[in-house]
Amino acid sequence: MKKLIIFLLAAVLLCGAFASAEEFTVQPNPPKGINYSYKYATLIFKAGESMSWMDKYIHMMAAPAEAADGDVYVLLDELKAMYAPDFTVEEAADQLTLNHFGLTVTLNPDSADAVIDGHAYTFKNAPKTVDGKVMVPAMELCSVGFGTPAKELGNGFYAVSYSTAEITGRFDTNLYNGMIRGKNVGFVYLTYTIPDDPDQKILPLRLYVPSNYDPEKPMRAIVLLHGNSVSMNYFYPDTQEAIKQYRGIETFAEEYGYILISGTAYLVGGGYGDVDGMPFQDQTEWRNLSEYDKELRMRSEKSVLSLMELAFERYNVDMDHLYLMGNSMGGVGTLFLGNKHADMFDAIVPCAIMPNFSLIDGNPFPNLVDKPILCCVGTEDSYGYDLYLANYKILESYVNDIRFYAAAGGVHNTGWCISLPVIFDFLNAQY
């Protein structure tokens, strides 16, 4: 009888411990702060696979995800890289302190006991150490520790997201199974990092590869640079509402045989190498950027070079016919990157370029003097058609082979799209 009482008392205490561990809910703190050019909404893992997905973008992990009891183990280092630099890990003695948007989880590797947002907590699946690396139950850690919705999707797939709607909306079993089997034409979604980025932030790369791509034959390619406040998805009708009524750039690439390499800026306003703060529109003075801002802007330049390197490793690109095209901030980026890496690009297409070139003494892009350039702008661009025309006139005085095209009725986000027939005629003429 005494043993039974002791057993029941222990059971009550144990249940109480679990109950107290579950009697709190952290308040999620969605992404804020640095405005990256792309924020991943959903991470998807498949038990037994090293391939994971950040939305649609493939990320190869250092070790495969492992199935747990209703959960999936993932290397802690991978979660840190996926959410970098907004996910930090500090090590002290035998404890690890994880911080994600101000929410803190302290855990001991190989122990189920943890502290989450100041509350004692017991993991259902304890973190564990494998080959010297810590693996964590991703679903439980993200949902309980950081208030991030998590869901088992079936067929070995698991997802964490900033909203349950995103999990349902972004998951396509056929798409992900196709990627596992090695899909390499049509739209291809990859990830990469900048080698010297201290945060090792994982960045997305979206490619369009024509259906007639032959690995034995070099194919022409266009590197696309998006504008401020958008991402590489800006160029495609499936993700850009404003251009859905126009013919998509991927259909031109399919018809004429171009690989599209859709670049990302590290920041939405990264400038692609404009580290001096060139004045835009009606600004009359150069901006005074901090050293940290300049560093982040350089990461936006390096991000383009890094994604190009990945694309060249994976696909046989005709390096003698590589072109650079962008809109708005991306249009200016074609001038900065085209000038700095002039030997790399055969021609450039800057669209809707907004700097006030009249404030610059001399030729701002001396390496583009003999580079074929096509400037495009919509006639109804709200930032000022006259500014674009004035900028073109200044560039025309320095560049030997430059032309201007005004897209009738085009606005800031559609002028380049309306101009696509002219743009591809121009690029085809370079071949």
N, C-alpha and C positions, 0 to 999 in steps of 0.2 A: 504493500500500500504506500509506504514511504517513497519507494522508487517511482511509483506511478505519479505521486504528487510532484516529485522533483521533475519528472519528465514533462508533465503538463505545464508546470511553471516555466520550464525552459522553453517549451513550445510557445507559450504566451509571450515571453520576452523576445524570442526570435521573431515572431509575427509582429510584435511591436516595433522591433528594429527596422523591419522591412516597411512597415506602415509609415514610420517617421521618415524613412528615406524617401518615400513617395509623396509625402504631404507638403510638397512645395512645387511651384511651377516657375521656372525662370521666364522673365519677360524678354522675348527675342528683340534684338537690336539690329534691324536690317542694314545693309551696306550704306555707309556714309563716308564722309571724308574725301580722300583723293578720288577724283572722278576719272576712273579708268575708261578706256575706249570700249571695253567689253566686260560685263560682269556675268559670271556663270550663274544661272538660276538653278540648275539641277545637276547633281552628280549621280551617275549610274554605274553600279558595279555588277559584275556577274561572277558568282562563285566559281572558283577554279580557273578564272581567266586573269591574265595580267592586263589585258585590254580593258580600259574603263572609258567612260564618256563624260565629258563636261559639256552639258547639253548634247549637241550632235558631234562635238569635237573629240577625236580619239586621243587618249593619253595612255601611253604604255607605262605601266607601273613597274617598279623594280622587282616586285614579287606578286604572285597571283592573290586575288582575294580568296579568303577561306570561309566556307559556310560555318555558321555557328547555330545555336538554337534560336531560330527565327531572326537571325542577324547575320552579318558578314564581317569578318575581320579584315582590316586594311592597315597597311603600314602607317604609323603616325606621321612619318616623314612625308608620305604622299598627301595626306590631308593638309598638312602644313603648306606644301607646295601648291596644292590646288586653290587654296584660299589666300595665298601669300599676296601682299605682306600683312593682311588683316588677320592672320592666324599665327600666333607666336607660341613657341615652346621654350620654357626656361627650366634648366635642370639644376637641382640643388640637393646634395646628399642622394638619397634614394627616391626623391620625389620629382615629379614633373608637373609644372604649372602651365596649363594651356589657357590662352586668352583669345577670344574671338569676339570682336566688336564689344569689348568691355565686360563680357561674361567670362568667368574664370572657373576652370576645373583643375583640381589638384588630385593627382593619382599616384599610386605606387605600381610600377610594373610588376606583373605576376600577383597582384592582389585585387580582390573585388571591391575593397574599401576605397572610397574617394570622398572628396569634398566638392560640392557643386554650388557655386554662388553662396558660399558660407554655410551650406547645409550638408550634413553627413549623408552619404549615399552608398548603396551597395549595388554594384553592377550585376546583372543577371549573367552575363558572360564577362569574366574578368579579363582585363588587359593581360597580354602575355608577351614574353620575349622569345623571339625566334632568330637564331643566328646573330644574336647581339642587337637586333632591331625590335623596337616595341610595336606590337600590333594591337589595335583597339577595335572594339565592336562599334562600327561606324554608325549604325542606325541609332543605337541607344545613346552613344556619346553625343551625337548631333541633336537628337530630339530632346533628350533630357537635359543635357549640359548647355545647349545653346538655343533651345527653342526652335530648332529647325525641323520642319515636318519630314518624316521618314516613312517609307512604305516598302513592303515586300511585294514585288510585282508579279511573281510567279516565274516558273521556268528558270529559277536560279538568279533572277535579276532583282536588284535592290536599289532604291533611290532615296536621296536626301535632297531637299529643295528649300527655298525660302517661302514656298507656298504649295499647298497640296494641289492647287489647280495647275501649277507648272508641271508637277510630276505627271499628271494625266495627259496634259496637253503636249508634252514634248516626247513622250515615250512611244516609240514605234518599233515593235519587235522585229518586223521585217527589215527595217533600216539597220538596226544594230546587228542582226544576224548576218545581213549582207556585208557589213563592215568586217565582222569576224572572219568571213570567208575571203576577204581581201578585195573589196570593190575598189577599182582604180580609175574608172572613167565616170563621166557625169560630174556631179558635185561630190567632192571629196573633202572631208573635214578632219584636219590634223591639229596638233598642238606642238609648241616649241618653247624654248626658253632662251633668253639672252645670256650668253656664256658668262659675262662678268657682272650680271645683275646680282647684287648681294641678297635680294629677296627671292631670287629664282622663281619669279612669278610665271605661271604657265599661261601662255598667250595662244589665241586661236588663229588658225590659218584656213581660209576657205578657198578651194581651187575649183575651177571648172575645166575638165579635160574632155576634149571632143571624142566622140565615139570611135572615130577612125584613128585614134592615137596608136602609133606603132613604136614600141620601145627601141627598135633598131633605127628609127629615123628621127632626127632632130625636128622639133616642132617650134614654131614661133610662139612667143609668150608676151603677155601684157601684165605688168605689175600695176595694180590699182590702189590708189591712196584715197581713203575716205576723208571727209571733212570733219570739222569740229562738232562735238556732241553726238556723233553717230559712230557706227562700227563698220567693219568690212562687209556686213550684210546690206549696207546702204545701196550697193550697186545692183541688187537683184530684185525683180518684181515679187518674188515669193515672200520677201521680208520688207519691202519698201512700198507702202501704200501709194505714195505720190506718183510712182512710175508704172503702176500695174496696167494702165491703159496703153502703154507704149511697148514696142518690141524689145524684149529683154536682151541685154548685152551678151548673154550666154548663147542666144540663137545666132548672133553674128559670129561668135567664136566657133560655134559648131559648123556654120556654113563655110567659113574661110580658113578654118584650121589654126586656131590660136588657143593656147593654154592661158587661162585667166588666173592670176595669182593675187588674191585679195588681201592686201596688207592691213595691218593694224597699227595704230599709234599707241604707244604705251599709255598715254593720257589722251582724253578727248581733245585737249588743246595742245598736244605735244609738239606741233610745229615741224616735225620731221627734220630737225637740224637747225631751225631758226633759233639759235641760242642768244642772239643779240636783242630780240624783242622788236622786230621791225614794226613800225606803226601801220595800222590798218584803217581803211576808209577815211574818216575825217580827222583821225588823230594827227597831231602835228609834231609829236616828239617820240623818240624811241623809248620803248618801255624799259624800266629799270628792273631787271629780273635778278632774283637772288641766286646764289651759287647752287642751292638745292633745286630751284626751278630749272636752271640750266642743265643740271645733271639729269633730271627727269626728261627734259626735252631731248637730250642726247640718247636716252634710252629709247625714245620714239624713233630716232634715226636708226639706232642699232637694231631695233625690233624688225624693221623692214629688211635690213641686210641679213639678219638671222633667218627670217622666214624664206627669203629668196634662196639662201643656202640649202635649207631643207627641201624646197621645191626642186632645186637642181639635183639634189641627191636622189630624189625619188623619180624624177621624170627627165627624159632626154630633151632638154631645152636647147633650141638653136641660139647660141650665145651671140651670134652675129646679127640676130634679128630679135632683140629684146627691147621692149618699149615700156615707157613709163607714162601713166595717165592718172589724173586726180581731179577732184572737184573742191572748190573753196579752199580750206586749209590744205587739202590734198593737192589742189592745183598749184598752190605755192610750194608745196613739198616737192612737186616734180621739178621745180626750178632749183630749189636748194640741193636736193639729192642728185638731180641731173647735172648740176654744175660741179658738185663735189666728186661725183663718180661718172664723169662724162664718157670715159672709155667703155663703160658698161652698157650704156643705152644707145640704141640706133636712132631713136627719135623720141620726142616727148609731146604730150598733149595736156597742157594746163588749162583747166576750165574754171571760170568764175573766180579769177585771182583778185584778191581784195587789198593787197598792200598799197600804200601810197608811195609809188616808186619815185615821185617827184622830189621826195625828201632825201633821196640817195644821190650822193655825188659820184659820177662816173658809172661805169658798167658794173652792176651788182653781180652779174653772172658771166664772167669773162670766158669761161670754158664752154659756153654755149654758142659762141660766135658762128660756128659752122655746123651747128646741130639743127636738123629739120624740126621745126616747132609749129604746131597748130594750136592756136588759142580759140576757145569756144566760150560763148556766153549767151544766155537767154535775153531777148530784147526787153522782157518785163522783169528782169531781176531787180528785186526791191533794194538791193544794196547799191544800185546806181550803175546803169549802163554806161554813163559818161565816164565814170571812174575806170571801168574795164577798158574802154576805148582809149583813154589817156594812157593807161598802163601799157597797152599794146603799142601805141605810138612810140613810147620810150624804149620798149624792147626792140621795136623795129629798127630803131636807129643804131642798135648794137649787133643785131643778129642778121646774118646774110640770107638765111632760108627760113622765113617766118611768114605765117599767114593767119588771117582772122576770119572766124565764122560766127555770125549772129543767128541764133535759132529763133525764128519767129514765134512769138507767144511764150517762149520758155521763161520760167522763173528760176530762182536760185537752185532749186533741187531738181529741175527737169531740163534745163538748158542743155546739159551734157548728154542727156538721154535722147532728146530730140535730134541732137547732132550726130548720133552714132553712125548713120549711113555715110556722112561726110568723113567722120573720124576713120572708119574702116577703109574708105577709099584712099585716104591719106596714108594710112599704114600699109595698105596693099601696094601702094606706089613705091614704098621703100624697099620692097622685096626684090 
